[in-house]
Amino acid sequence: MSVKTEERMMVSERIAPGMLPRVLNSFDMTIIFVAIVLFIVNASALQPAGQSAFTFWILGFLVFLIPGALVTAQLGQMFPQEGSLYVWTQKALGPFWGFFAGFCAWWPGILVMVATGDAVVTIWQFIDAGSLSEAWEQGLVILAVLWFAAGMSIMRLRFTQSYVNVAVVFYGAAVFVIGLAGILWLIGSGHAATSGWNHLSNYGFQSSGSLTLFGLVILALLGIEVPLNMGVEIVHMRSIRKYLFWGSIAVMAAYLWATLGTMLARDASKSQAATTDILRAVQVGFWGSHAFAVVIGLILIWFFVSNTIVYNYSFSRLLFVSGLERRMPKQLGQVSPKNKVPIHAIVTQTVLSSLFVVAVFNPGLGSDNTQKAYWLFQAGVTVIWCLSMILLFSDIFLVRRAFPARFAEVRAAHPYLLYASGVIGVLASAFGAFITFRSPWTPLFSTGTWRLWLALLCGVSALAAVGIYAVSEFAHRAQPTTGGEAIPDEIPLA
């Protein structure tokens, strides 16, 4: 291998375990996984596909979620360090690709936190029709969500995680109700609102354009590795396998259940893929009760606020590692003396997300941009995150060459199954990114406008990663070195 062994050893591997307490158990890790991966509004997005939505879900599970879980289990147990993909890729390919993979895995978190705040706005507009009609009003709500999440994220992780656990349990109950609404409608009316269940052809790909929905499925399943951003904060390493197994089961069941319930209660052929289709299904299924749908809507709002907290504290660990490695300002690698969390990384993320909000949700752009911004950010997240996932799936081959003894010792699955997962995952990730670029997810965009904005968003992001690394390399070369590695300063508390 051309990459030197000493280049694979990271400063964060030595320092982070002594800075962050081990507080996360198997249940906590499963909750984080569900909070990151289970974006239940995606069940609404797939409604226009009709019964073929189930084919897309199952295909996504087989070629992305399950292979991703297997590969993540292997890499996570080989290198249970803070930063997950950042560490794994540096082990496989060296510092530049490690940072680039980490950046591509971190940057979507900035965009997703805006999207979760936007989901809060959209659900509230269902609850209180006609409210938050102005762009500046929507922006203020999103900013409130972001900064509340930041405030919770800088608390002790054990306290914050306990709060999130409760919110996600209620979220699970709400998802169950969404599916139950369809069953109640079926029992009460004697038929499903969506027809054609007994026609096998309806479960196939209806047109080449329907493949666009595969990009949505990939989006819905991204985040498999995110809980391992907090690798040194896990109490027992057996939690890695447990969260990947039970979290994957929960995600697969929830997406299929909510998609079924919504399709039974509402005619999928008339769906506009609105975020609130799942809530309208609840209203229809529970005998037209808007009040009951409002209760479920409020739980979903609570979840998306809590979800923003999870995104903030879990993605901040990538920024934290970048600070320890001196790829970004060293202050990002500091933790607060009282709560032992990377406070500067958390605040920095929140400021960046806030800048996006101010840029998009302002009076000069009008008030019809909520759905457009939501789907554009989600698509941008998919493309950038897919780039990082291509590296993740590729890592399984490269770390096998670099660390054969450790690879054999862990054995999360048979090597041939891991290799097959790597190949399938790379192809699925690349196809997901391509298909997302090819066609807009929503009729709110023309094809040309969609591609232009996505290209700008992704291109600027990639250039930013390269630029930051180049600056950090210049700074590293100006520092005294020993054994080929820059000597880090003592990492103080914030």
Backbone hydrogen bonds, N-H to C=O, Kabsch-Sander energy under -0.5 kcal/mol:
donor,donor_aa,acceptor,acceptor_aa,energy
7,E,4,K,-0.7
8,R,4,K,-0.8
8,R,5,T,-1.1
9,M,5,T,-0.7
13,E,10,M,-0.6
14,R,10,M,-0.8
14,R,11,V,-1.0
15,I,11,V,-1.9
16,A,12,S,-1.9
18,G,15,I,-1.3
19,M,15,I,-0.5
19,M,16,A,-1.7
20,L,16,A,-1.7
23,V,21,P,-0.8
23,V,233,E,-1.8
24,L,233,E,-2.8
29,M,25,N,-2.3
30,T,26,S,-2.2
31,I,27,F,-2.4
32,I,28,D,-2.5
33,F,29,M,-2.3
34,V,30,T,-2.6
35,A,31,I,-2.8
36,I,32,I,-2.1
37,V,33,F,-2.9
38,L,34,V,-2.2
39,F,37,V,-1.6
40,I,38,L,-1.1
42,N,39,F,-2.6
43,A,40,I,-2.1
44,S,41,V,-0.9
45,A,41,V,-1.3
46,L,42,N,-1.3
47,Q,44,S,-1.5
49,A,46,L,-1.4
50,G,47,Q,-2.3
52,S,49,A,-1.3
52,S,202,N,-0.6
53,A,50,G,-2.0
54,F,51,Q,-1.5
55,T,51,Q,-0.7
56,F,52,S,-2.3
57,W,53,A,-2.5
58,I,54,F,-2.6
59,L,55,T,-2.5
60,G,56,F,-2.6
61,F,57,W,-2.5
62,L,58,I,-2.2
63,V,59,L,-2.5
64,F,60,G,-1.6
65,L,60,G,-1.9
66,I,61,F,-2.7
68,G,64,F,-2.4
69,A,65,L,-2.3
70,L,66,I,-2.2
71,V,67,P,-2.5
72,T,68,G,-2.5
73,A,69,A,-2.2
74,Q,70,L,-1.8
75,L,71,V,-2.7
76,G,72,T,-3.0
77,Q,73,A,-1.6
78,M,74,Q,-1.6
79,F,75,L,-2.5
81,Q,79,F,-2.4
83,G,229,N,-1.3
84,S,81,Q,-1.2
84,S,228,L,-1.0
86,Y,83,G,-2.2
88,W,84,S,-2.7
89,T,85,L,-2.6
90,Q,86,Y,-1.8
91,K,87,V,-2.5
92,A,88,W,-1.5
93,L,89,T,-3.5
94,G,89,T,-0.6
94,G,90,Q,-1.5
98,G,94,G,-2.0
99,F,95,P,-2.7
100,F,96,F,-2.8
101,A,97,W,-2.7
102,G,98,G,-2.4
103,F,99,F,-3.1
104,C,100,F,-2.5
105,A,101,A,-1.7
106,W,102,G,-2.0
107,W,103,F,-3.2
109,G,106,W,-1.6
110,I,106,W,-0.7
110,I,107,W,-1.2
111,L,107,W,-1.2
112,V,108,P,-3.2
113,M,109,G,-1.9
114,V,110,I,-0.8
115,A,111,L,-2.0
116,T,112,V,-2.9
117,G,113,M,-1.5
118,D,114,V,-2.2
119,A,115,A,-2.1
120,V,116,T,-1.6
121,V,117,G,-1.6
122,T,118,D,-2.4
123,I,119,A,-2.5
124,W,120,V,-2.2
125,Q,121,V,-1.9
126,F,122,T,-1.1
127,I,123,I,-2.0
128,D,124,W,-3.1
129,A,127,I,-0.5
131,S,128,D,-2.1
138,Q,134,E,-2.0
139,G,135,A,-2.6
140,L,136,W,-2.1
141,V,137,E,-1.9
142,I,138,Q,-2.3
143,L,139,G,-2.6
144,A,140,L,-2.2
145,V,141,V,-2.2
146,L,142,I,-2.6
147,W,143,L,-2.5
148,F,144,A,-2.0
149,A,145,V,-2.4
150,A,146,L,-2.0
151,G,147,W,-2.2
152,M,148,F,-2.2
153,S,149,A,-2.2
154,I,150,A,-1.4
155,M,152,M,-1.2
157,L,339,N,-0.6
160,T,156,R,-2.4
161,Q,157,L,-3.1
162,S,158,R,-1.8
163,Y,159,F,-1.8
164,V,160,T,-2.4
165,N,161,Q,-2.6
166,V,162,S,-1.5
167,A,163,Y,-1.9
168,V,164,V,-2.6
169,V,165,N,-1.8
170,F,166,V,-2.0
171,Y,167,A,-2.0
172,G,168,V,-2.4
173,A,169,V,-1.7
174,A,170,F,-2.2
175,V,171,Y,-2.4
176,F,172,G,-2.0
177,V,173,A,-1.9
178,I,174,A,-1.9
179,G,175,V,-1.8
180,L,176,F,-2.5
181,A,177,V,-2.2
182,G,178,I,-0.9
182,G,179,G,-0.5
183,I,179,G,-1.4
184,L,180,L,-2.6
185,W,181,A,-2.2
186,L,182,G,-2.3
187,I,183,I,-2.4
188,G,184,L,-2.8
189,S,185,W,-2.8
190,G,186,L,-1.7
193,A,264,L,-3.1
194,T,263,M,-0.8
199,H,196,G,-1.3
200,L,198,N,-0.7
202,N,199,H,-1.6
203,Y,200,L,-1.7
204,G,201,S,-1.5
206,Q,204,G,-0.6
210,S,207,S,-0.9
211,L,208,S,-1.2
212,T,209,G,-1.6
213,L,210,S,-1.6
214,F,211,L,-1.8
215,G,211,L,-0.6
215,G,212,T,-1.2
216,L,212,T,-0.8
217,V,213,L,-2.0
218,I,214,F,-2.5
219,L,215,G,-2.2
220,A,216,L,-2.4
221,L,217,V,-1.1
221,L,218,I,-0.8
222,L,218,I,-0.7
222,L,219,L,-1.1
226,V,223,G,-0.9
228,L,225,E,-1.4
229,N,226,V,-2.6
230,M,227,P,-1.4
231,G,81,Q,-0.7
231,G,228,L,-1.3
233,E,230,M,-1.8
234,I,231,G,-1.0
235,V,24,L,-2.8
239,S,236,H,-1.8
240,I,237,M,-1.7
241,R,237,M,-0.5
242,K,238,R,-1.7
243,Y,239,S,-2.7
244,L,240,I,-1.8
245,F,241,R,-2.2
246,W,242,K,-2.6
247,G,243,Y,-2.0
248,S,244,L,-1.2
249,I,245,F,-2.1
250,A,246,W,-2.4
251,V,247,G,-2.3
252,M,248,S,-2.5
253,A,249,I,-2.4
254,A,250,A,-2.4
255,Y,251,V,-2.4
256,L,252,M,-1.9
257,W,253,A,-2.5
258,A,254,A,-2.7
259,T,255,Y,-2.1
260,L,256,L,-2.3
261,G,257,W,-2.7
262,T,258,A,-2.3
263,M,259,T,-2.0
264,L,260,L,-2.3
265,A,261,G,-1.8
266,R,262,T,-1.9
268,A,266,R,-0.7
270,K,267,D,-1.4
271,S,268,A,-1.4
277,D,274,A,-1.8
278,I,275,T,-0.6
280,R,276,T,-2.1
281,A,277,D,-2.0
282,V,278,I,-1.5
283,Q,279,L,-2.2
284,V,280,R,-2.3
285,G,281,A,-3.0
286,F,282,V,-2.3
287,W,284,V,-0.7
287,W,285,G,-0.6
288,G,283,Q,-1.6
289,S,283,Q,-0.7
289,S,286,F,-1.4
290,H,288,G,-1.0
293,A,289,S,-1.6
294,V,290,H,-2.2
295,V,291,A,-1.8
296,I,292,F,-1.9
297,G,293,A,-2.5
298,L,294,V,-2.7
299,I,295,V,-1.8
300,L,296,I,-2.3
301,I,297,G,-2.3
302,W,298,L,-2.4
303,F,299,I,-2.5
304,F,300,L,-2.8
305,V,301,I,-2.2
306,S,302,W,-2.4
307,N,303,F,-3.8
308,T,304,F,-1.6
309,I,305,V,-1.2
310,V,306,S,-2.0
311,Y,307,N,-2.6
312,N,308,T,-2.2
313,Y,309,I,-2.7
314,S,310,V,-2.5
315,F,311,Y,-2.2
316,S,312,N,-1.6
317,R,314,S,-0.7
318,L,315,F,-1.1
319,L,315,F,-1.1
320,F,316,S,-2.5
321,V,317,R,-2.3
322,S,318,L,-2.0
323,G,319,L,-1.9
324,L,320,F,-2.1
325,E,321,V,-2.4
326,R,323,G,-1.0
327,R,322,S,-2.6
328,M,322,S,-1.4
332,L,329,P,-1.9
333,G,330,K,-1.7
334,Q,331,Q,-1.6
336,S,341,V,-2.5
340,K,336,S,-1.8
343,I,341,V,-2.1
346,I,342,P,-2.0
347,V,343,I,-2.5
348,T,344,H,-2.4
349,Q,345,A,-2.2
350,T,346,I,-2.0
351,V,347,V,-2.4
352,L,348,T,-2.3
353,S,349,Q,-2.5
354,S,350,T,-2.2
355,L,351,V,-1.9
356,F,352,L,-1.5
357,V,353,S,-2.0
358,V,354,S,-2.6
359,A,355,L,-2.0
360,V,356,F,-1.9
361,F,357,V,-2.9
362,N,360,V,-1.5
365,L,362,N,-2.1
366,G,363,P,-1.0
373,A,369,N,-3.1
374,Y,370,T,-2.3
375,W,371,Q,-2.5
376,L,372,K,-2.3
377,F,373,A,-2.5
378,Q,374,Y,-2.1
379,A,375,W,-2.4
380,G,376,L,-2.6
381,V,377,F,-2.6
382,T,378,Q,-2.1
383,V,379,A,-2.3
384,I,380,G,-2.3
385,W,381,V,-2.7
386,C,382,T,-2.3
387,L,383,V,-1.5
388,S,384,I,-1.4
389,M,385,W,-2.1
390,I,386,C,-2.2
391,L,387,L,-1.4
392,L,388,S,-2.1
393,F,389,M,-2.8
394,S,390,I,-1.8
395,D,391,L,-1.9
396,I,392,L,-0.6
396,I,393,F,-0.6
397,F,394,S,-1.3
398,L,394,S,-1.4
399,V,395,D,-3.0
400,R,396,I,-0.6
401,R,397,F,-1.2
402,A,398,L,-2.1
403,F,399,V,-3.0
407,F,403,F,-2.4
408,A,404,P,-2.2
409,E,405,A,-1.8
410,V,406,R,-1.8
411,R,407,F,-1.8
417,L,414,H,-0.7
418,L,414,H,-2.1
419,Y,415,P,-2.7
420,A,416,Y,-2.5
421,S,417,L,-2.3
422,G,418,L,-2.2
423,V,419,Y,-2.4
424,I,420,A,-2.8
425,G,421,S,-2.7
426,V,422,G,-2.3
427,L,423,V,-2.2
428,A,424,I,-2.7
429,S,425,G,-2.6
430,A,426,V,-2.5
431,F,427,L,-2.5
432,G,428,A,-2.5
433,A,429,S,-2.1
434,F,430,A,-2.4
435,I,431,F,-3.0
436,T,432,G,-1.4
437,F,433,A,-1.7
438,R,434,F,-2.1
439,S,435,I,-1.3
445,F,442,T,-1.5
450,W,446,S,-2.6
451,R,447,T,-2.4
452,L,448,G,-2.2
453,W,449,T,-2.5
454,L,450,W,-2.3
455,A,451,R,-2.6
456,L,452,L,-2.4
457,L,453,W,-2.5
458,C,454,L,-2.8
459,G,455,A,-2.8
460,V,456,L,-2.4
461,S,457,L,-1.4
462,A,458,C,-2.4
463,L,459,G,-2.4
464,A,460,V,-2.1
465,A,461,S,-1.8
466,V,462,A,-2.1
467,G,463,L,-2.7
468,I,464,A,-2.6
469,Y,465,A,-2.2
470,A,466,V,-2.4
471,V,467,G,-2.2
472,S,468,I,-2.3
473,E,469,Y,-2.5
474,F,470,A,-1.9
475,A,471,V,-2.1
476,H,472,S,-2.5
477,R,473,E,-2.2
478,A,474,F,-0.9
479,Q,476,H,-1.5
482,T,485,E,-2.2
485,E,482,T,-1.2
487,I,480,P,-1.9
494,A,335,V,-3.4
